[in-house]
Amino acid sequence: MNEQDLAKQRVAQAAVQRLPAHTRLGVGTGSTVNHFIDALAASGKPLACAVSSSEASSQRLRALGYAVHDANDVPALDWYVDGADEIDASGCMIKGGGAALTREKIVAAMAERFLCVVDESKCVATLGAFALPVEVIPMAREAIVRRFAQLGGRAVWRQVNGQAVVTDNGQHLLDVHGLRIDQPLALERAVNDWPGVVAVGVFALQRAHVALVGSAQGVREVAFAA
């Protein structure tokens, strides 16, 4: 296991310790969250309920014995635990590298608190070095590409082996390169209004309340101002 994976494992274990028993828990998506799910199961800590942001995380939770509830059946959550592709000093993030950004936003909005779990490579001064994911309705894809070009961004249709990556919601993804996102909230609100955008991977409206940051030296906790 390389140092980055060890950091992810450490921060996942710290997140399990951070959560009280019988939490109403939202669970995100990605490699660090996979470590978190495994650590949660190993701990034996009981949950009041769990809601997941992706089919992949739901399958992993169920395989380890957790019941996963439909979001429509749960009025509120105490905590949402998820990783990030980038996080800045105010708790704003870029997310969506794993193609689950829309459902991640939905579950994050249900939770009273967002606990972000990352290794230290994800901490940045300004968002944008990681390409910004945007989930779009297919017929609007090229129109949205042109709109990002007007902002100085280069939007690329996400494909694998020549086939479109399709989200759990049946939509397409654009990855936008070349943006310097020094006003995350303003950009998120603006792009949200473009016809055909399902969700943009800037998490400023649903920013983190607390981050656990893993490194070779251990895990540090960062609390963000309200």
C-alpha atoms as a printed R data frame, in Angstrom:
    type eleno elety resid chain resno       x      y       z
1   ATOM     1    CA   MET     A     1   0.000  0.000   0.000
2   ATOM     2    CA   ASN     A     2   1.474  3.378  -1.001
3   ATOM     3    CA   GLU     A     3   1.636  6.428   1.286
4   ATOM     4    CA   GLN     A     4  -1.473  8.043  -0.220
5   ATOM     5    CA   ASP     A     5  -3.536  4.907   0.358
6   ATOM     6    CA   LEU     A     6  -2.228  4.690   3.919
7   ATOM     7    CA   ALA     A     7  -3.289  8.309   4.472
8   ATOM     8    CA   LYS     A     8  -6.758  7.521   3.125
9   ATOM     9    CA   GLN     A     9  -7.003  4.514   5.425
10  ATOM    10    CA   ARG     A    10  -5.940  6.564   8.461
11  ATOM    11    CA   VAL     A    11  -8.420  9.344   7.749
12  ATOM    12    CA   ALA     A    12 -11.231  6.841   7.182
13  ATOM    13    CA   GLN     A    13 -10.577  5.239  10.564
14  ATOM    14    CA   ALA     A    14 -10.479  8.684  12.198
15  ATOM    15    CA   ALA     A    15 -13.860  9.508  10.644
16  ATOM    16    CA   VAL     A    16 -15.416  6.381  12.138
17  ATOM    17    CA   GLN     A    17 -14.066  7.363  15.555
18  ATOM    18    CA   ARG     A    18 -15.404 10.915  15.078
19  ATOM    19    CA   LEU     A    19 -19.007  9.782  14.515
20  ATOM    20    CA   PRO     A    20 -21.286  8.947  17.444
21  ATOM    21    CA   ALA     A    21 -23.132  5.645  17.518
22  ATOM    22    CA   HIS     A    22 -26.649  5.546  16.067
23  ATOM    23    CA   THR     A    23 -25.902  8.364  13.631
24  ATOM    24    CA   ARG     A    24 -28.282  9.006  10.757
25  ATOM    25    CA   LEU     A    25 -25.534  8.806   8.152
26  ATOM    26    CA   GLY     A    26 -25.124  9.892   4.552
27  ATOM    27    CA   VAL     A    27 -22.327  8.069   2.742
28  ATOM    28    CA   GLY     A    28 -20.474  9.440  -0.275
29  ATOM    29    CA   THR     A    29 -18.522  7.816  -3.073
30  ATOM    30    CA   GLY     A    30 -14.906  7.129  -3.961
31  ATOM    31    CA   SER     A    31 -11.728  5.424  -2.801
32  ATOM    32    CA   THR     A    32 -11.475  7.173   0.581
33  ATOM    33    CA   VAL     A    33 -15.150  6.484   1.257
34  ATOM    34    CA   ASN     A    34 -14.559  2.811   0.443
35  ATOM    35    CA   HIS     A    35 -11.953  2.759   3.224
36  ATOM    36    CA   PHE     A    36 -14.469  4.516   5.487
37  ATOM    37    CA   ILE     A    37 -17.200  1.955   4.792
38  ATOM    38    CA   ASP     A    38 -14.783 -0.895   5.503
39  ATOM    39    CA   ALA     A    39 -13.592  0.760   8.736
40  ATOM    40    CA   LEU     A    40 -17.177  1.410   9.821
41  ATOM    41    CA   ALA     A    41 -18.070 -2.242   9.354
42  ATOM    42    CA   ALA     A    42 -14.934 -3.380  11.194
43  ATOM    43    CA   SER     A    43 -15.772 -1.101  14.130
44  ATOM    44    CA   GLY     A    44 -19.195 -2.630  14.674
45  ATOM    45    CA   LYS     A    45 -20.577  0.858  15.371
46  ATOM    46    CA   PRO     A    46 -24.371  0.824  14.908
47  ATOM    47    CA   LEU     A    47 -26.149  3.342  12.694
48  ATOM    48    CA   ALA     A    48 -29.665  4.698  13.005
49  ATOM    49    CA   CYS     A    49 -29.898  4.605   9.204
50  ATOM    50    CA   ALA     A    50 -27.766  5.042   6.103
51  ATOM    51    CA   VAL     A    51 -28.389  6.830   2.800
52  ATOM    52    CA   SER     A    52 -25.895  6.482  -0.045
53  ATOM    53    CA   SER     A    53 -24.904  8.788  -2.906
54  ATOM    54    CA   SER     A    54 -24.179  6.070  -5.487
55  ATOM    55    CA   GLU     A    55 -25.047  2.557  -6.526
56  ATOM    56    CA   ALA     A    56 -21.421  1.533  -5.932
57  ATOM    57    CA   SER     A    57 -21.425  2.706  -2.308
58  ATOM    58    CA   SER     A    58 -24.859  1.183  -1.726
59  ATOM    59    CA   GLN     A    59 -23.613 -2.185  -2.938
60  ATOM    60    CA   ARG     A    60 -20.553 -2.005  -0.683
61  ATOM    61    CA   LEU     A    61 -22.646 -1.056   2.348
62  ATOM    62    CA   ARG     A    62 -25.148 -3.848   1.755
63  ATOM    63    CA   ALA     A    63 -22.376 -6.398   1.256
64  ATOM    64    CA   LEU     A    64 -21.094 -5.496   4.721
65  ATOM    65    CA   GLY     A    65 -24.494 -5.862   6.340
66  ATOM    66    CA   TYR     A    66 -25.875 -2.311   6.328
67  ATOM    67    CA   ALA     A    67 -29.405 -1.490   5.232
68  ATOM    68    CA   VAL     A    68 -29.398  1.404   2.757
69  ATOM    69    CA   HIS     A    69 -32.497  3.597   2.786
70  ATOM    70    CA   ASP     A    70 -34.026  5.532  -0.070
71  ATOM    71    CA   ALA     A    71 -33.439  9.251   0.451
72  ATOM    72    CA   ASN     A    72 -37.172  9.864   0.077
73  ATOM    73    CA   ASP     A    73 -37.821  7.764   3.171
74  ATOM    74    CA   VAL     A    74 -35.441  9.657   5.484
75  ATOM    75    CA   PRO     A    75 -36.417 13.188   6.580
76  ATOM    76    CA   ALA     A    76 -32.934 14.281   7.668
77  ATOM    77    CA   LEU     A    77 -29.388 13.074   8.343
78  ATOM    78    CA   ASP     A    78 -26.955 13.967  11.115
79  ATOM    79    CA   TRP     A    79 -23.714 13.585   9.143
80  ATOM    80    CA   TYR     A    80 -22.622 13.216   5.547
81  ATOM    81    CA   VAL     A    81 -19.160 11.669   5.052
82  ATOM    82    CA   ASP     A    82 -17.477 12.029   1.680
83  ATOM    83    CA   GLY     A    83 -14.160 12.781   0.032
84  ATOM    84    CA   ALA     A    84 -13.217 15.541  -2.389
85  ATOM    85    CA   ASP     A    85 -11.075 16.025  -5.471
86  ATOM    86    CA   GLU     A    86 -10.006 19.416  -4.084
87  ATOM    87    CA   ILE     A    87 -10.841 21.378  -0.921
88  ATOM    88    CA   ASP     A    88  -9.876 24.960  -0.122
89  ATOM    89    CA   ALA     A    89  -9.309 26.797   3.153
90  ATOM    90    CA   SER     A    90 -13.008 27.688   3.518
91  ATOM    91    CA   GLY     A    91 -14.304 24.138   3.008
92  ATOM    92    CA   CYS     A    92 -15.442 24.659  -0.588
93  ATOM    93    CA   MET     A    93 -14.717 21.667  -2.787
94  ATOM    94    CA   ILE     A    94 -14.541 20.252  -6.274
95  ATOM    95    CA   LYS     A    95 -16.220 16.854  -6.415
96  ATOM    96    CA   GLY     A    96 -17.432 14.516  -9.129
97  ATOM    97    CA   GLY     A    97 -14.345 12.645 -10.270
98  ATOM    98    CA   GLY     A    98 -16.277  9.490  -9.458
99  ATOM    99    CA   ALA     A    99 -19.340 10.666 -11.445
100 ATOM   100    CA   ALA     A   100 -21.680 10.851  -8.431
101 ATOM   101    CA   LEU     A   101 -21.786 14.623  -7.884
102 ATOM   102    CA   THR     A   102 -25.547 15.111  -8.256
103 ATOM   103    CA   ARG     A   103 -26.509 12.455  -5.746
104 ATOM   104    CA   GLU     A   104 -23.681 13.629  -3.491
105 ATOM   105    CA   LYS     A   105 -25.214 17.104  -3.449
106 ATOM   106    CA   ILE     A   106 -28.647 15.710  -2.681
107 ATOM   107    CA   VAL     A   107 -27.429 13.651   0.278
108 ATOM   108    CA   ALA     A   108 -25.127 16.427   1.528
109 ATOM   109    CA   ALA     A   109 -28.083 18.826   1.554
110 ATOM   110    CA   MET     A   110 -30.018 16.404   3.749
111 ATOM   111    CA   ALA     A   111 -27.323 16.375   6.442
112 ATOM   112    CA   GLU     A   112 -26.807 18.755   9.331
113 ATOM   113    CA   ARG     A   113 -23.014 18.363   9.069
114 ATOM   114    CA   PHE     A   114 -20.614 17.490   6.227
115 ATOM   115    CA   LEU     A   115 -17.436 15.653   7.247
116 ATOM   116    CA   CYS     A   116 -14.920 15.677   4.399
117 ATOM   117    CA   VAL     A   117 -12.235 12.960   4.425
118 ATOM   118    CA   VAL     A   118  -9.168 13.604   2.259
119 ATOM   119    CA   ASP     A   119  -5.450 13.034   2.025
120 ATOM   120    CA   GLU     A   120  -3.333 16.186   2.130
121 ATOM   121    CA   SER     A   121  -2.785 16.238  -1.666
122 ATOM   122    CA   LYS     A   122  -6.419 17.402  -2.040
123 ATOM   123    CA   CYS     A   123  -5.910 20.616  -0.031
124 ATOM   124    CA   VAL     A   124  -5.450 23.650  -2.306
125 ATOM   125    CA   ALA     A   125  -5.302 27.423  -2.040
126 ATOM   126    CA   THR     A   126  -7.591 27.929  -5.057
127 ATOM   127    CA   LEU     A   127  -9.922 25.413  -6.703
128 ATOM   128    CA   GLY     A   128  -9.535 24.531 -10.359
129 ATOM   129    CA   ALA     A   129  -6.351 22.540 -10.948
130 ATOM   130    CA   PHE     A   130  -8.563 19.435 -10.899
131 ATOM   131    CA   ALA     A   131 -10.916 19.556 -13.885
132 ATOM   132    CA   LEU     A   132 -14.407 20.640 -12.818
133 ATOM   133    CA   PRO     A   133 -17.025 17.896 -13.387
134 ATOM   134    CA   VAL     A   134 -20.458 18.958 -14.606
135 ATOM   135    CA   GLU     A   135 -23.384 16.569 -15.080
136 ATOM   136    CA   VAL     A   136 -25.450 17.567 -18.105
137 ATOM   137    CA   ILE     A   137 -28.486 16.455 -20.074
138 ATOM   138    CA   PRO     A   138 -27.043 14.973 -23.299
139 ATOM   139    CA   MET     A   139 -28.856 17.268 -25.737
140 ATOM   140    CA   ALA     A   140 -27.385 20.329 -23.981
141 ATOM   141    CA   ARG     A   141 -23.789 19.065 -23.926
142 ATOM   142    CA   GLU     A   142 -22.282 21.152 -26.741
143 ATOM   143    CA   ALA     A   143 -24.169 24.299 -25.745
144 ATOM   144    CA   ILE     A   144 -22.651 23.995 -22.274
145 ATOM   145    CA   VAL     A   145 -19.198 23.369 -23.782
146 ATOM   146    CA   ARG     A   146 -19.539 26.706 -25.588
147 ATOM   147    CA   ARG     A   147 -20.633 28.529 -22.454
148 ATOM   148    CA   PHE     A   148 -17.580 27.331 -20.550
149 ATOM   149    CA   ALA     A   149 -15.390 28.437 -23.446
150 ATOM   150    CA   GLN     A   150 -16.729 31.963 -22.911
151 ATOM   151    CA   LEU     A   151 -15.421 31.734 -19.336
152 ATOM   152    CA   GLY     A   152 -12.010 30.563 -20.531
153 ATOM   153    CA   GLY     A   153 -12.598 26.899 -19.721
154 ATOM   154    CA   ARG     A   154 -12.114 23.875 -21.974
155 ATOM   155    CA   ALA     A   155 -14.938 21.396 -21.380
156 ATOM   156    CA   VAL     A   156 -14.267 17.791 -22.421
157 ATOM   157    CA   TRP     A   157 -16.964 15.146 -22.746
158 ATOM   158    CA   ARG     A   158 -16.032 12.309 -20.360
159 ATOM   159    CA   GLN     A   159 -15.704  9.039 -22.246
160 ATOM   160    CA   VAL     A   160 -13.985  5.703 -21.680
161 ATOM   161    CA   ASN     A   161 -12.832  3.722 -24.707
162 ATOM   162    CA   GLY     A   162 -14.928  5.954 -26.937
163 ATOM   163    CA   GLN     A   163 -18.104  5.401 -24.916
164 ATOM   164    CA   ALA     A   164 -19.820  8.119 -22.895
165 ATOM   165    CA   VAL     A   165 -19.591  7.801 -19.129
166 ATOM   166    CA   VAL     A   166 -23.220  7.666 -18.005
167 ATOM   167    CA   THR     A   167 -24.111  8.646 -14.448
168 ATOM   168    CA   ASP     A   168 -26.449  6.740 -12.147
169 ATOM   169    CA   ASN     A   169 -29.029  9.324 -13.281
170 ATOM   170    CA   GLY     A   170 -28.583  8.461 -16.976
171 ATOM   171    CA   GLN     A   171 -26.808 11.720 -17.871
172 ATOM   172    CA   HIS     A   172 -23.436 12.716 -19.366
173 ATOM   173    CA   LEU     A   173 -20.427 14.401 -17.777
174 ATOM   174    CA   LEU     A   174 -18.192 17.241 -18.864
175 ATOM   175    CA   ASP     A   175 -14.782 17.863 -17.276
176 ATOM   176    CA   VAL     A   176 -13.824 21.534 -17.484
177 ATOM   177    CA   HIS     A   177 -10.115 22.369 -17.600
178 ATOM   178    CA   GLY     A   178  -8.405 25.715 -17.228
179 ATOM   179    CA   LEU     A   179 -10.651 27.439 -14.688
180 ATOM   180    CA   ARG     A   180  -9.310 29.289 -11.674
181 ATOM   181    CA   ILE     A   181 -12.200 29.170  -9.221
182 ATOM   182    CA   ASP     A   182 -11.511 31.943  -6.743
183 ATOM   183    CA   GLN     A   183 -15.243 32.636  -6.183
184 ATOM   184    CA   PRO     A   184 -16.714 29.128  -5.810
185 ATOM   185    CA   LEU     A   185 -20.151 30.181  -4.596
186 ATOM   186    CA   ALA     A   186 -20.665 32.675  -7.429
187 ATOM   187    CA   LEU     A   187 -19.586 30.143 -10.064
188 ATOM   188    CA   GLU     A   188 -21.780 27.404  -8.616
189 ATOM   189    CA   ARG     A   189 -24.844 29.635  -8.627
190 ATOM   190    CA   ALA     A   190 -24.188 30.883 -12.149
191 ATOM   191    CA   VAL     A   191 -23.657 27.451 -13.725
192 ATOM   192    CA   ASN     A   192 -26.648 26.011 -11.860
193 ATOM   193    CA   ASP     A   193 -28.831 28.395 -13.903
194 ATOM   194    CA   TRP     A   194 -27.616 27.211 -17.322
195 ATOM   195    CA   PRO     A   195 -30.291 25.175 -19.139
196 ATOM   196    CA   GLY     A   196 -29.241 21.544 -19.344
197 ATOM   197    CA   VAL     A   197 -26.966 21.527 -16.302
198 ATOM   198    CA   VAL     A   198 -28.036 18.869 -13.801
199 ATOM   199    CA   ALA     A   199 -25.327 19.692 -11.259
200 ATOM   200    CA   VAL     A   200 -21.925 21.366 -11.191
201 ATOM   201    CA   GLY     A   201 -19.108 19.857  -9.145
202 ATOM   202    CA   VAL     A   202 -18.422 23.010  -7.124
203 ATOM   203    CA   PHE     A   203 -19.568 22.348  -3.564
204 ATOM   204    CA   ALA     A   204 -19.872 25.800  -2.017
205 ATOM   205    CA   LEU     A   205 -23.569 25.795  -1.119
206 ATOM   206    CA   GLN     A   206 -22.949 22.358   0.434
207 ATOM   207    CA   ARG     A   207 -19.408 22.991   1.630
208 ATOM   208    CA   ALA     A   208 -17.712 20.973   4.358
209 ATOM   209    CA   HIS     A   209 -18.191 21.833   8.021
210 ATOM   210    CA   VAL     A   210 -15.205 19.738   9.125
211 ATOM   211    CA   ALA     A   211 -12.351 18.063   7.253
212 ATOM   212    CA   LEU     A   212 -10.132 15.226   8.375
213 ATOM   213    CA   VAL     A   213  -6.852 15.451   6.466
214 ATOM   214    CA   GLY     A   214  -4.559 12.440   6.325
215 ATOM   215    CA   SER     A   215  -0.802 12.572   5.804
216 ATOM   216    CA   ALA     A   216   2.367 10.641   6.598
217 ATOM   217    CA   GLN     A   217   2.382 12.411   9.978
218 ATOM   218    CA   GLY     A   218  -1.142 11.322  10.890
219 ATOM   219    CA   VAL     A   219  -4.586 12.953  10.733
220 ATOM   220    CA   ARG     A   220  -5.453 16.569  11.490
221 ATOM   221    CA   GLU     A   221  -8.927 18.018  11.913
222 ATOM   222    CA   VAL     A   222  -9.912 21.312  10.298
223 ATOM   223    CA   ALA     A   223 -13.141 23.052  11.290
224 ATOM   224    CA   PHE     A   224 -14.466 25.684   8.886
225 ATOM   225    CA   ALA     A   225 -16.170 28.878   9.969
226 ATOM   226    CA   ALA     A   226 -19.935 28.965   9.515
